[in-house]
Amino acid sequence: MARENTMRWARCLMIGLLILVANAPARGEQLRELADFAGVRGNALVGYGLVVGLDGTGDQTTQTPFTTQSLVNMFSQLGITIPPGTNMQLRNVAAVMVTARLPPFVRPGQQIDVVVSSIGNARSLRGGTLLMAPLKGADGATYALAQGNLLVGGAGAEAGGSSVQINQQASGRISAGATVERAVPSMLGANGGSLELQLREADFGTAQRVVRAINDEFGYAVASALDSRVIQLAGPGDPNQRVAFMARVESLDVNPMDSPARVVINSRTGSVVLNRRVSLRAAAVSHGNLSIVIDTAFGVSQPAPFGEGETVVVPDSDIDIQQQPGTLRMVEGADLMEVVDALNALGTNAQDLMSILEALKAAGSLRAELEII
């Protein structure tokens, strides 16, 4: 009797907890995760350079003349003259492209990470050192200088004509490998105290909720929505007060609108992803597989003894066509789990599932946006 009372009490407690969880208000996301201030952005940098010190895994200079040309130009700047027509057979040098991202509000003297990628036929950049390479922006100006030892995550070995490789060896990374030489002018606060907040996903409902949350926080009309993405803020003109104002805005909790029903299909990998709002109206699907198997066996035709014929190889091909019958199956689902069960009941692979989803969308049964990437 005591055991039954204990179990009954435990069930009542579990039901009570479920009711509390169901009635608890959904926790919003911080505004910093939903939107960005206009003008607070990074900038892409790119440059060309040479990696030296490779263990015989660099460019084949006969096939990459730009590597030799770059090396000659560098020698001339260092006061070293290479006689014309010299055939430099170098295997420890590689031409590379250097990329980096210049963070917002960065100042000269600060350091940023760079990624180094081979553009020739170098087999590996492991153990190499990047020589000083200027990094330029879209305007052609130099914003940073990169140099340092590469860290390559891949590994490989070869012997006797056989080779094995793990990960990629033709690219590497240099942590804090570039020094910033020029700052990018910031446009933040250029129009006095006026600021713009840009939602990462345009949605009128989310924009309305953000405006309401900001105005409720400050107690007066600070924010106004310009469209489904941009929200204009009337911030203070003083830079110190503006920073405090922006930090207060970014820390607000906002419940964004649910994303529309969407099915994302990756045609390269065969991945199919559905969000929880996807539903299926009643539809009948028939799907059958057709397979063709061609098997060729080779026989030998041997002439009679003392005959004048020749021994020849005779192919014997056998072609078999198999087609699985396609039967109509009912698919319907009001929530995600029902949709998954209905699609799994078809017993198809990923490629066939893509075709079925496209057909369901065309028939009006799939109630979702179909996005193919």
Summary of the structure (lengths in Angstrom):
residues: 373
radius of gyration: 32.9
end to end distance: 61.3
largest distance: 111.7
contacts: 1017
relative contact order: 0.11
helix: 24%
strand: 38%
